[in-house]
Amino acid sequence: MTRVAGIDCGTNSIRLLVADVHPETGDLVELDRRMTIVRLGQGVDKTGRLAPEALERTFAACREYAEVIRELGAEKLRFVATSASRDAENRDEFVNGVVEILGVEPEVITGDQEAAFSFTGATGELHGTETYLVVDIGGGSTEFVTGNKHVEAARSVDIGCVRLTERHVRHDPPTAEETAAIRADVRAALDLAAETVPIGTAETLVGLAGSVTTVAAIALGLTEYDSEKIHHSRISAAQVAEVTDRLLASTHDERAAIPVIHPGRVDVIIAGALVLREIVERVGASEVVVSEHDILDGIALSVA
């Protein structure tokens, strides 16, 4: 087993996984997994730049993660950065800060690479023979990947819970017009994804990342976030619709009172749930299989 660390820095959150990985079998023993909401993508859709306060939040999390990596003695580290840092004019500031703190340069990966990592992480434990459609709903982008043991087609599109919230939401709860605008963006992005990925042909829909796991936690009626209960749970299309409707009718304070919603996700979960609902309806899925294993696991496996 090789002790490795993987960091996934997205638009809304930065996450760390330290694990012992068998390089041949792909078996992974998790030692530490943590997530910090840093909102690196704050304002990027409008300004094209990473905000100074967003960079400082991200660097603070990196310092914490550097300490964990040292304490656990990871032999290798891979730092992957996704949508927000792809889009930013001043991404050199981000890269230089990460190098100074962690000693590795963040790899600003393409959407297709992001999709491949997500697929590997999500399906590693699913040993079925069916075709999977893996959907990773992030803060700035959403990845669509089909395949079984290997990726057959992938596409990243610029819809995510942070991007859509910043672009369209001005009221709390969102107005009917704002909700319609979000759904229109998602439907246009689904048309774009369908040009590359046969999104309606897969037998099993697998959903990843915080928007999906939060919707699942609400649907399951959990009183606290429990990864073990959420991982590989199956949430029906009706439950996705019901939770989305509940969130759409709620105020910020009402959402904040739902214990399974992370404080950093309270203001963007409505857009995230709408993305999931539109996907479920578009592909005609009766349910979504929820995975807690995602791009982060794929990154760790790639290091080993």
N, C-alpha and C positions, 0 to 999 in steps of 0.2 A: 504494500500500500504506500502511496505517496501522499504526503500532507500538503495540500494546496489551498490557496485562497483565491476567491473570485469576487470582484466588485462590479456591480451593475449600477451605473449612474444614469438615471433617466430624467425625464422632464419634471416629475413630481417628487420622486424619492431616490435615495441612494441606499443600496443594500449590500451586505457582506455575507459570504458563506465561506467558512473554513471547514474542510472535510478531508478525510482519508479516502483516497480513491484508488481502486485497482485499475491500472492502465490498460489491462487486457480485457477484463470482464465488464468494466464500467461500473462495478459495484461501488456505492458511495456511502460512507458513514459520516453523518453530519456531526460536527463538533460545536459549531457556533453559527447561528443564522440570525441576522438582525436587520432592521430597516429603520431609516430616519427620513421623515418628510423634510426636504430642503427646498422644494419648489425652484429648482435651478432654472426652469423654463419661464419664470415669472416675467411677463411682458415681452418675451422673445417674438411672439407672433406679430406684435405691433411695432416694436422698435428694431428688431433684428440683432439685438445685443443682449448679453448676459448682464443682469443688474448687479452692481457692487454688493448689495446686501445678500443677493442669492448666492453669489460666489463665496462670501464669507460663511454663510450657513453650510455650504457644501464642504468648504475646507475644514470647518470645525468637526463635521462628521468624519472626514478623512483622518484627522488627528486621532479621534477615538478609535477608528478602525485600525490605524497603524499600531496602536498599543495592543489591541486584541491579537493581531497577526503576530506581533513579536512574542507575546505571552504564550501563544499556542505553538509557535515554532514552525509555521508554514514554510516549506522549502521554495515554493514558487507562488507568484502572484500575477494575476491578469486583471487589468482594469479596463472595462468596456464602457464606453459612453455612447448614448443613443441620441434620440431625436433633438433635444434642445441644443446640445453642443454641435450637432451637424449644421444647425441653422444659423448659429451666431457668428457675427462679424468678428467679435473679440475673443474667439475661442482659444487664442494663444495664451491669454491670461489664465484661463481655466487649466490648460495643459501644463503651463509652467508651475502653477500652484500645486497641482497633483504630484508632479515630479519632485518638487521640493519636499513634500510631506511624506510621500510613499516610496519614492525612488524608482517608480516605473512611469512610463508615459501612457496616458489613457489612449486606448485605441478607439477613435471615432469611427465606428463601424457603419456599413451601409445598412439599409433596411433589409436587404436580402440576407446579409450575414446575421442580423438580429433575428430574423425569422428562423434561420437554421438552428441557432443556439436555442431558441424557444422550443422548437419542435423536439430537439434531442432531449432537453431537460424534461419536457412534459410527457413524452411518450416512453421514456426509458423503462418505466415500470409497467407499462401497458403492453401485454404480450399477445394481444388479439391479432387476428388476420385481416380485420377490416381496414378500410381506408379512414384515416383521421383527418378532420379539418381542425387545426389548432389555431385559436384566435387569442392574440396577446394584446389586450387593450391597455395602452399606456397613457401617459399624460399628454404626449404630443403626437403620437402616431399609434396605429394599430397594425399588427402583422397578421397576415393570413397565410397559412402553410398547409398543404395537403401532402399525404404520403402514408406509408406504413412504417417500415423500418428506416427508410431514408426519405428525404425531402424530394417530392416530385415536382412541386410548383410552389412559388412563394411570391408575395407582394406586400410591400409596406405602403400604407396610405396615411396622409396627414390628418387623421382624426384621432383625438384623444381627449380625456376628460378635462385637462387643464386648457388646452387649446380651444375647445368648443365653448367652455365656460367663459373664458376671457373674450372670445369673439362675439358671443351672443347674449349672455345673461346680464341684465341690469336690474332685475327685480327679484325679490325673495318672498314667496317662491317664484319661479320663472313664469312669465305670462304665456298665454296660448301661442302668441306670435313667436316668442323666443323659443319655446319648445318646438314649434313647427320649423323654425330656422335650423335648429340643431339636427332634427330628423332629416331635413332636406340635405344638409351637408353629409350626413352619414349615408344616405341613399346614393348620393352622387359618388361617394368614395367606394361604396359597394359595387357600383357599376364599373368603376376603375379597377378594383381588385379582380372582378369577374373576368376582365379581359385577359388576365394571366393565370388565375387560379380557378379551377372548376368548383366554386364554393357550394354548389347545390348537389354535388354527386357523392360526397363523403357519407359514410354510414354513421360515424360518431363525431359529434361536435365536442371539442375539448376547449374549455375556457381558462385563461390564465390572468394573473395579476390582480391588483388590489380592488379594482371596480368589480370584477367577477367574484372574488372571494368574499367581498363585503356583501354583495347581493345574496350570495349563498348563505352567509352567516345570518342575515335577516330572515331569509326564507326558512332556515332551519330552526328559527326561534331561539337562537343561542343568547344567553344572558352575558356571556363574555366570549371574546374571540378565542376559538379553539382550533388550531391548525389540524390536529388529528381528526376531528369530526368533519372539518371542511374538506380535507384532502380526499379526492375521489368520491365525494358526495355527488348525487345526481339531482339536479334541480329542474323541474318540469318547465315547459314553456309558459304554462299558466302561472307558475310561481314567479317567474321572471317578470311577467306582465304585472302581476299583483304588487310585487315589491316596487317596481318602477312607478306605478300609479300612486302608491303610498308616499314615495319620496317626492314625487312631483307636487303633491298637495301639502308638503311639510315646509315649515319655516326653518331657518338656520338653527334656531334654538331647539326646535323639536328634533331635528336630525342629530344635533349635538348630544341630545339626551338618549339616543339609541346607543347602548354601550359597545356594540361591535363595530361602530364606525370610528376609525382613527380620527383624532382631532384635525389632523392635516388633510383629511379627505372630506370633511363635512361640506365644504363649499363646492366640491367638484363631483361628488358622487352621483348627483342627478344626471349630469351629462354622461358619466360612465355607464350608468344603468340604461340610459337611452340607447347608447351604442350597442350594448349587449342585446337589448330587446329587438332592435332593428335587425341585428345579425340573425338572431334566433328565428324571427319571422321570415326573413329573406331566404334562409336556407331550408326552411320548413322542418326544423328540428323539433322533435317532441320533448327533448331534454338537453341539458348541457352537463357534461362531466367536468367537475371542477378540480383543477390541479393546483396544489401549492408548490409544485416543482415546475420550474420554468427556465427562463434565460439564464438565471444565476447558476442552476445545476448544469446547464449546457456549457457555460463558461468554465466551471470547475472541471468538468469532464475533459474539456479541450486542453486545459493546462496539463492534466495528467497524461 
